[in-house]
């Protein structure tokens, strides 16, 4: 009976040294419960860095681009802090030293930008909030600044609230839960402005609506909690032992005693690739998703020997990751779930009892972003324009505007995403869309021969931003308008500087763009992450 429910199984080999990935869907036999689908997969690419939450891009000279931009962002925050006060006295804190300091603002990625009392020395501190006076312990000493973690709050900041999450302080996800949402929005909007003004060299923007203003008010999230339609959890053989709110998770465990093999399913402890913090109830995802997570955890605890978790040190074990997606049917509004298991090897029969249990127990949110992108494209709507969608993924943004343009051309690195984009176009009856697989970080002379000159370009790169070759190509292309979607304001500011200003980074081109708008969009409340949409117009 279980085999009959699996339906057709699709397998594909990704490389000769890894097992195939099997995709299978498990439909429900009743229409009153959410539908579920499952995917069991082996390693997607090889080699894969198991301990990294994101892959850092690498430039031609071997420099990690993402790391470089983070340092630039920190540098700008330090300059901002030092310019706002008198020159700091000579002060050289030591690692492990406890110091009293005052937090002045939030730096990029949610670190509190603090100054040691009576010295002006800059310290970036986890969980420190603007206006707070605190005691912190120095964790790392860098040139001109230090990193620390909070030990004790001396005086609470004005916008303090009690964090509702039981894991707050140790989980690295929601770093700003103890700050009112209104204050979170103000800090994020200010961070985007400071990065565009300084790294992008556009200067301070007047208030929104005033002449010369390029900053638009931040768009808040309608639901500050339970807004995520996708969460990925990791399996592991070592549980993170709670040390209390004011102890850094990055410190090594004092006592490593205990069973050699543990079952852990949750999120990585900050700074630890080998330790998993068990999470039973994440406030950012739907309550039904939390129920599925709890069921999977209970099953794993009971079947540790048959379904061993993957060990990132020994590379042994079976279960690696669990992804839970939630959404609603477009026609009926019915809740739907998709549960993905990532495993080492293709032994889906081992998971069948768990799949059956889930199906018998239980009968993404980017709409605002897409709407703002379409507004900034300023399309004529008469079907005469060509739209180029770079880093298009599964084609969602471009396809949403296909009816208003002559043709959509999308470029994406991941072949599977290109296949999905073509499938999405076919399912929606869209015939004026073409999707092409290609690496936009390794442009060749053949790039651009697959499409005519576009009127509007949408670019949505990952955190490291755009490669210099792509920026030079866009300057040669001379599209009427460029809409840049970014999840990293620091690299976005760098790229805008190259597109709008002359004489930078060896970019020699008579073509320049004018910055029209910067629109921050908060899609991830309670976290330091911020999306922004920037609009550029060609200078004729």
C-alpha positions as CSV (number, residue, x, y, z in Angstrom):
1,X,0.0,0.0,0.0
2,X,2.8,2.4,0.9
3,X,4.5,1.7,-2.4
4,X,1.3,2.5,-4.3
5,X,1.2,5.9,-2.7
6,X,4.6,6.9,-3.9
7,X,3.6,7.4,-7.5
8,X,6.2,7.8,-10.2
9,X,9.8,8.2,-9.0
10,X,12.1,10.4,-10.9
11,X,15.8,9.8,-10.5
12,X,18.8,11.7,-12.0
13,X,22.5,11.3,-11.6
14,X,24.3,14.6,-10.6
15,X,27.8,13.2,-10.7
16,X,29.5,9.9,-10.9
17,X,30.7,10.0,-7.3
18,X,27.3,10.5,-5.7
19,X,24.0,8.6,-5.6
20,X,21.0,9.8,-7.5
21,X,18.4,12.1,-6.1
22,X,14.9,10.7,-6.0
23,X,11.8,12.9,-6.0
24,X,8.5,11.5,-5.0
25,X,5.1,12.9,-4.1
26,X,2.8,11.5,-1.5
27,X,-0.8,12.6,-2.2
28,X,-3.4,12.5,0.6
29,X,-6.6,10.5,0.2
30,X,-8.8,13.1,1.8
31,X,-9.4,16.6,0.6
32,X,-9.9,18.1,4.0
33,X,-6.3,17.8,5.1
34,X,-3.2,19.6,3.7
35,X,-1.6,18.0,0.8
36,X,2.1,16.9,1.3
37,X,4.9,16.1,-1.0
38,X,8.3,14.6,-0.2
39,X,11.7,14.7,-1.7
40,X,14.6,12.5,-0.7
41,X,17.9,13.6,-2.1
42,X,21.6,12.8,-1.9
43,X,24.3,15.5,-2.2
44,X,23.3,18.1,-4.7
45,X,26.7,19.3,-5.7
46,X,30.2,18.1,-5.0
47,X,32.2,19.1,-3.1
48,X,29.9,20.6,-0.6
49,X,30.9,22.6,2.5
50,X,28.8,21.0,5.3
51,X,29.5,23.6,7.9
52,X,28.7,26.7,5.9
53,X,25.2,28.2,5.8
54,X,26.1,30.0,2.5
55,X,28.7,29.6,-0.2
56,X,31.1,32.5,-0.4
57,X,31.9,33.7,-4.0
58,X,35.5,33.9,-4.9
59,X,37.0,36.5,-7.2
60,X,39.6,36.0,-9.8
61,X,42.4,36.8,-7.3
62,X,41.1,34.4,-4.7
63,X,39.5,37.0,-2.4
64,X,36.3,36.0,-0.8
65,X,33.9,38.7,-2.1
66,X,31.3,38.2,0.6
67,X,33.9,38.5,3.4
68,X,35.4,41.6,1.8
69,X,32.1,43.4,1.7
70,X,31.3,42.5,5.3
71,X,34.6,44.1,6.3
72,X,33.8,47.2,4.3
73,X,30.5,47.4,6.0
74,X,32.1,47.1,9.5
75,X,34.7,49.7,8.5
76,X,32.0,52.1,7.5
77,X,30.1,51.5,10.8
78,X,33.3,52.2,12.7
79,X,34.0,55.4,10.8
80,X,30.4,56.5,11.4
81,X,30.8,55.8,15.1
82,X,34.1,57.7,15.4
83,X,32.8,60.7,13.5
84,X,30.0,61.0,15.9
85,X,32.2,61.5,18.9
86,X,35.5,62.8,20.0
87,X,38.7,61.0,19.0
88,X,39.0,57.9,21.3
89,X,41.8,57.8,23.8
90,X,44.6,55.2,23.4
91,X,42.9,52.0,24.7
92,X,43.9,48.4,24.0
93,X,41.4,45.9,25.5
94,X,42.4,42.3,26.0
95,X,40.6,39.2,25.0
96,X,38.5,38.0,28.0
97,X,38.3,41.4,29.6
98,X,35.0,42.6,30.9
99,X,34.1,46.2,30.1
100,X,31.3,48.7,30.5
101,X,30.0,50.2,27.3
102,X,27.1,52.0,25.7
103,X,25.4,50.9,22.5
104,X,24.8,53.7,20.0
105,X,23.2,51.9,17.1
106,X,22.8,48.6,15.2
107,X,25.4,47.8,12.7
108,X,24.8,45.6,9.6
109,X,23.8,42.0,10.5
110,X,22.3,43.1,13.9
111,X,25.5,43.7,15.9
112,X,25.3,46.4,18.5
113,X,27.8,49.2,17.7
114,X,29.0,50.1,21.2
115,X,31.7,52.4,22.7
116,X,33.7,51.6,25.8
117,X,32.8,54.1,28.5
118,X,35.3,57.0,28.8
119,X,37.4,55.7,25.9
120,X,35.3,55.9,22.7
121,X,36.8,52.5,21.6
122,X,34.4,50.7,19.2
123,X,33.1,47.3,20.1
124,X,30.6,45.2,18.1
125,X,28.5,43.3,20.6
126,X,25.9,40.5,20.1
127,X,22.4,41.3,21.4
128,X,23.3,44.9,22.4
129,X,20.6,47.4,21.5
130,X,20.7,51.2,20.9
131,X,20.6,53.2,24.1
132,X,21.5,50.2,26.3
133,X,24.3,50.4,28.9
134,X,25.9,47.0,29.5
135,X,28.8,44.9,30.6
136,X,30.4,42.8,27.8
137,X,33.3,40.4,27.5
138,X,35.8,40.9,24.7
139,X,35.8,37.9,22.4
140,X,38.1,39.0,19.6
141,X,40.4,41.9,19.1
142,X,40.8,43.4,15.7
143,X,42.7,46.5,14.3
144,X,40.7,49.5,15.6
145,X,37.8,47.6,17.0
146,X,36.8,44.5,19.0
147,X,34.0,41.9,19.1
148,X,32.2,41.0,22.4
149,X,29.2,39.3,23.8
150,X,26.9,40.7,26.5
151,X,27.2,39.6,30.1
152,X,24.8,41.9,31.9
153,X,22.4,44.8,31.2
154,X,23.0,47.8,33.4
155,X,20.2,50.1,32.0
156,X,17.6,48.9,29.5
157,X,17.1,50.8,26.2
158,X,13.8,52.7,25.6
159,X,12.4,50.2,23.0
160,X,13.1,47.0,24.9
161,X,10.5,44.3,24.9
162,X,10.6,40.7,26.3
163,X,11.5,38.3,23.5
164,X,8.7,35.7,23.2
165,X,10.9,32.9,21.9
166,X,12.3,30.4,24.4
167,X,15.5,30.0,22.3
168,X,16.3,33.7,22.1
169,X,19.9,34.5,22.9
170,X,21.3,31.2,22.0
171,X,19.7,30.6,18.6
172,X,21.4,32.8,16.0
173,X,18.3,33.5,14.0
174,X,16.1,36.2,15.6
175,X,18.7,38.5,17.0
176,X,16.4,41.5,17.5
177,X,13.3,39.9,19.1
178,X,13.8,42.0,22.2
179,X,13.5,45.3,20.2
180,X,10.1,46.7,19.2
181,X,9.2,46.1,15.6
182,X,8.9,49.8,14.9
183,X,12.4,50.3,16.2
184,X,13.7,47.4,14.1
185,X,12.3,49.1,11.0
186,X,14.0,52.4,11.9
187,X,17.3,50.8,12.4
188,X,17.1,48.8,9.1
189,X,16.1,51.8,7.1
190,X,19.0,53.8,8.6
191,X,21.5,50.9,7.8
192,X,20.4,50.9,4.1
193,X,20.7,54.7,3.9
194,X,24.2,54.8,5.5
195,X,25.6,52.0,3.2
196,X,24.2,53.6,0.0
197,X,25.4,57.1,1.2
198,X,28.9,56.1,2.1
199,X,29.9,52.9,0.3
200,X,27.9,53.9,-2.8
201,X,29.1,57.5,-2.5
202,X,25.7,59.1,-3.0
203,X,25.7,61.3,0.1
204,X,22.9,61.7,2.6
205,X,19.4,61.6,1.2
206,X,16.9,64.3,2.1
207,X,13.7,63.1,3.6
208,X,11.4,61.0,1.4
209,X,9.4,63.3,-0.9
210,X,11.8,66.2,-0.7
211,X,13.8,67.3,-3.8
212,X,16.9,65.2,-4.3
213,X,15.7,62.4,-2.1
214,X,16.4,58.8,-3.3
215,X,15.4,57.0,-0.1
216,X,11.8,55.7,0.2
217,X,10.2,54.6,3.5
218,X,10.8,51.0,4.4
219,X,8.0,48.6,3.7
220,X,7.1,46.7,6.8
221,X,6.1,43.0,7.0
222,X,2.4,42.5,7.6
223,X,3.0,39.6,10.0
224,X,6.1,40.0,12.2
225,X,5.8,36.3,13.2
226,X,4.9,33.1,11.4
227,X,5.8,34.7,8.1
228,X,8.3,32.1,6.8
229,X,7.0,29.6,4.3
230,X,10.2,27.6,4.3
231,X,12.5,26.5,7.2
232,X,15.5,24.2,6.9
233,X,16.7,22.2,9.9
234,X,19.9,20.2,10.2
235,X,20.5,16.7,11.7
236,X,23.5,16.1,13.9
237,X,25.1,13.8,16.4
238,X,25.9,16.4,19.0
239,X,23.3,18.5,20.8
240,X,24.2,22.0,21.9
241,X,24.0,22.2,25.7
242,X,22.4,25.4,26.9
243,X,24.7,27.7,28.7
244,X,22.3,30.5,29.6
245,X,21.4,33.8,27.9
246,X,24.6,35.7,28.6
247,X,27.1,33.1,27.5
248,X,28.5,33.2,24.0
249,X,27.5,30.1,21.9
250,X,30.8,30.4,20.1
251,X,32.8,29.3,23.1
252,X,33.9,25.7,23.2
253,X,32.0,23.3,25.5
254,X,33.7,22.8,28.9
255,X,32.3,19.3,29.3
256,X,32.2,17.1,26.2
257,X,31.2,14.0,28.1
258,X,28.1,12.1,27.2
259,X,27.0,9.5,24.6
260,X,29.0,9.3,21.5
261,X,25.9,9.2,19.3
262,X,23.1,11.6,20.0
263,X,20.1,12.6,17.9
264,X,19.8,16.3,17.2
265,X,17.4,18.0,14.8
266,X,17.2,21.8,14.8
267,X,19.4,24.8,13.9
268,X,23.2,25.2,14.1
269,X,24.5,26.9,17.2
270,X,26.0,30.2,16.1
271,X,29.6,29.7,15.1
272,X,29.4,25.9,15.5
273,X,29.2,23.7,12.4
274,X,29.1,20.5,14.4
275,X,26.6,21.3,17.2
276,X,22.8,21.4,16.7
277,X,20.5,23.3,18.9
278,X,17.2,21.3,19.2
279,X,14.3,23.5,18.2
280,X,10.8,22.3,18.9
281,X,8.8,25.5,18.2
282,X,10.0,28.2,15.8
283,X,7.9,31.3,16.0
284,X,8.8,32.3,12.4
285,X,7.0,29.3,10.8
286,X,3.4,28.1,10.7
287,X,2.1,26.3,13.7
288,X,1.4,23.2,11.6
289,X,5.0,23.2,10.4
290,X,6.1,23.1,14.0
291,X,3.8,20.1,14.6
292,X,5.5,18.3,11.7
293,X,8.9,19.2,13.1
294,X,8.0,17.8,16.5
295,X,6.7,14.5,14.9
296,X,9.9,14.1,12.9
297,X,12.0,14.7,16.0
298,X,10.1,12.2,18.1
299,X,10.4,9.6,15.3
300,X,14.1,10.2,15.1
301,X,14.6,9.8,18.8
302,X,12.9,6.4,18.8
303,X,14.7,5.1,15.6
304,X,18.2,6.3,16.2
305,X,19.9,3.1,15.1
306,X,17.8,2.6,11.9
307,X,17.9,6.3,10.9
308,X,21.3,7.6,12.2
309,X,21.9,11.4,11.8
310,X,24.7,12.5,9.6
311,X,28.0,13.3,11.3
312,X,29.9,16.2,9.6
313,X,33.2,15.1,11.1
314,X,33.2,11.4,10.2
315,X,30.8,11.8,7.2
316,X,28.8,8.8,8.4
317,X,25.1,8.6,9.0
318,X,22.0,8.9,6.9
319,X,19.8,11.9,7.7
320,X,21.3,15.3,6.8
321,X,18.6,18.0,6.5
322,X,14.8,18.5,6.8
323,X,13.0,21.3,4.9
324,X,9.4,22.2,5.7
325,X,7.4,24.4,3.3
326,X,3.9,25.7,3.8
327,X,1.6,27.5,1.5
328,X,-2.0,27.8,0.4
329,X,-3.8,26.6,-2.8
330,X,-4.4,29.5,-5.1
331,X,-8.0,28.4,-5.8
332,X,-9.2,26.9,-2.5
333,X,-7.0,28.7,0.0
334,X,-6.3,25.3,1.6
335,X,-3.1,24.9,3.6
336,X,-0.5,22.8,1.8
337,X,2.8,21.4,3.1
338,X,5.9,20.0,1.5
339,X,8.4,18.1,3.5
340,X,11.9,17.4,2.1
341,X,14.4,15.0,3.5
342,X,18.0,15.3,2.4
343,X,20.0,12.1,3.0
344,X,23.3,10.5,2.3
345,X,22.4,7.8,-0.3
346,X,19.1,6.9,-1.9
347,X,17.4,4.6,0.5
348,X,13.9,6.1,0.6
349,X,12.4,2.8,1.9
350,X,14.0,3.6,5.3
351,X,11.9,6.8,5.4
352,X,8.6,5.2,4.3
353,X,7.3,4.5,7.9
354,X,7.9,8.2,8.8
355,X,6.3,9.4,5.5
356,X,3.2,7.2,6.3
357,X,3.1,8.6,9.8
358,X,3.1,12.2,8.6
359,X,0.4,11.7,6.0
360,X,-1.9,10.1,8.5
361,X,-1.2,12.7,11.2
362,X,-1.7,15.8,9.1
363,X,-4.8,15.5,6.6
364,X,6.8,31.6,0.1
365,X,6.1,35.3,1.3
366,X,7.4,37.6,-1.6
367,X,4.2,39.1,-3.0
368,X,5.0,42.6,-1.6
369,X,8.6,42.4,-3.1
370,X,7.3,41.4,-6.5
371,X,4.8,44.3,-6.5
372,X,7.5,46.8,-5.7
373,X,9.8,45.5,-8.4
374,X,7.0,45.8,-11.0
375,X,6.3,49.4,-9.9
376,X,10.0,50.3,-10.2
377,X,10.3,48.8,-13.7
378,X,7.8,51.5,-14.9
379,X,6.7,49.4,-17.8
380,X,4.7,51.0,-20.6
381,X,2.3,48.0,-20.6
382,X,1.7,48.1,-24.3
383,X,3.7,44.9,-25.0
384,X,6.5,46.7,-26.8
385,X,9.4,46.3,-24.3
386,X,11.9,43.5,-23.8
387,X,12.7,42.5,-20.2
388,X,16.0,40.9,-19.2
389,X,15.8,39.0,-15.8
390,X,19.3,38.2,-14.5
391,X,19.7,35.6,-11.7
392,X,16.1,34.7,-12.4
393,X,15.8,31.5,-10.3
394,X,12.6,29.8,-11.3
395,X,11.4,32.8,-13.2
396,X,8.8,34.1,-10.8
397,X,9.5,37.8,-11.1
398,X,9.9,37.9,-14.8
399,X,6.8,35.7,-15.4
400,X,4.7,38.0,-13.2
401,X,5.3,40.8,-15.7
402,X,5.2,38.7,-19.0
403,X,1.7,39.9,-20.0
404,X,2.9,43.6,-20.0
405,X,6.0,43.1,-22.2
406,X,6.9,41.8,-25.6
407,X,9.3,39.1,-24.3
408,X,11.0,38.0,-21.1
409,X,14.6,36.6,-21.2
410,X,15.8,35.0,-18.0
411,X,19.4,33.8,-17.1
412,X,20.1,31.5,-14.2
413,X,23.1,29.3,-13.2
414,X,21.3,26.3,-11.7
415,X,20.0,24.1,-14.5
416,X,17.2,22.7,-12.3
417,X,15.9,26.2,-11.7
418,X,15.9,26.9,-15.4
419,X,13.8,23.7,-16.0
420,X,11.4,24.8,-13.3
421,X,11.1,28.3,-14.8
422,X,10.2,26.8,-18.2
423,X,7.7,24.5,-16.5
424,X,6.2,27.5,-14.7
425,X,5.8,29.4,-17.9
426,X,4.1,26.4,-19.6
427,X,1.7,25.9,-16.7
428,X,0.6,29.5,-16.8
429,X,0.2,29.6,-20.6
430,X,3.0,32.1,-21.0
431,X,4.7,31.8,-24.4
432,X,6.7,35.0,-24.5
433,X,9.4,33.9,-22.0
434,X,12.8,32.3,-22.7
435,X,15.0,30.9,-19.9
436,X,18.7,30.2,-20.5
437,X,21.2,28.4,-18.3
438,X,24.5,30.3,-17.8
439,X,27.0,31.6,-15.3
440,X,26.8,35.3,-15.0
441,X,30.1,35.5,-13.1
442,X,31.9,34.0,-16.1
443,X,30.7,36.0,-19.1
444,X,32.0,35.1,-22.5
445,X,31.9,37.0,-25.8
446,X,28.9,34.9,-26.8
447,X,26.8,36.4,-23.9
448,X,24.0,38.6,-25.2
449,X,23.5,36.9,-28.6
450,X,20.5,35.0,-27.3
451,X,18.3,38.1,-26.9
452,X,17.8,41.6,-28.3
453,X,18.8,44.7,-26.4
454,X,16.4,45.0,-23.4
455,X,14.5,48.0,-22.3
456,X,14.5,47.0,-18.7
457,X,16.9,44.8,-16.7
458,X,16.1,43.2,-13.4
459,X,19.1,41.8,-11.5
460,X,18.8,39.8,-8.3
461,X,22.3,38.5,-7.4
462,X,23.2,36.6,-4.3
463,X,25.0,38.2,-1.3
464,X,28.4,38.8,-3.0
465,X,26.7,41.0,-5.6
466,X,27.5,41.3,-9.3
467,X,30.8,40.4,-10.9
468,X,32.8,43.3,-12.4
469,X,32.4,41.7,-15.9
470,X,28.6,41.8,-15.6
471,X,28.7,45.4,-14.5
472,X,30.8,46.4,-17.5
473,X,28.4,44.5,-19.7
474,X,25.4,46.3,-18.3
475,X,27.1,49.6,-19.0
476,X,27.6,48.6,-22.6
477,X,24.0,47.3,-22.9
478,X,22.5,50.8,-22.1
479,X,19.1,49.5,-21.0
480,X,16.6,52.3,-20.2
481,X,16.2,51.2,-16.6
482,X,17.9,48.8,-14.2
483,X,16.1,47.4,-11.1
484,X,18.6,45.9,-8.6
485,X,17.2,43.6,-6.0
486,X,19.6,42.9,-3.1
487,X,19.7,41.0,0.2
488,X,23.1,42.6,1.0
489,X,23.0,46.5,1.0
490,X,26.8,46.6,1.3
491,X,27.5,44.8,-2.0
492,X,24.6,46.6,-3.6
493,X,26.1,50.0,-2.7
494,X,29.4,48.9,-4.2
495,X,27.8,47.9,-7.5
496,X,25.7,51.1,-7.6
497,X,28.9,53.1,-7.2
498,X,30.4,51.4,-10.3
499,X,27.2,51.9,-12.4
500,X,26.6,55.5,-11.4
501,X,30.1,57.1,-10.9
502,X,33.1,57.3,-13.2
503,X,36.7,56.2,-12.7
504,X,36.1,53.4,-10.2
505,X,37.6,49.9,-10.3
506,X,38.9,50.3,-13.8
507,X,35.4,50.7,-15.3
508,X,35.9,53.0,-18.3
509,X,32.6,53.6,-20.0
510,X,30.8,56.8,-21.1
511,X,27.6,55.2,-20.0
512,X,26.4,56.1,-16.5
513,X,23.2,55.6,-14.6
514,X,21.3,57.9,-12.1
515,X,20.1,56.6,-8.8
516,X,16.3,57.2,-8.7
517,X,15.0,55.2,-5.7
518,X,16.1,53.0,-2.9
519,X,13.3,51.0,-1.4
520,X,14.0,48.9,1.7
521,X,11.6,46.0,2.2
522,X,11.5,44.1,5.5
523,X,10.7,40.5,4.7
524,X,12.4,39.0,7.8
525,X,11.2,40.7,11.0
526,X,13.1,39.8,14.2
527,X,16.3,39.3,12.2
528,X,19.0,41.7,10.9
529,X,18.3,40.7,7.3
530,X,16.9,43.3,4.9
531,X,16.0,43.3,1.3
532,X,16.2,46.5,-0.8
533,X,15.1,47.4,-4.3
534,X,17.2,50.1,-6.1
535,X,16.1,51.8,-9.3
536,X,18.6,53.2,-11.9
537,X,17.8,55.3,-15.0
538,X,20.1,55.7,-17.9
539,X,21.8,59.2,-18.2
540,X,21.2,60.3,-21.8
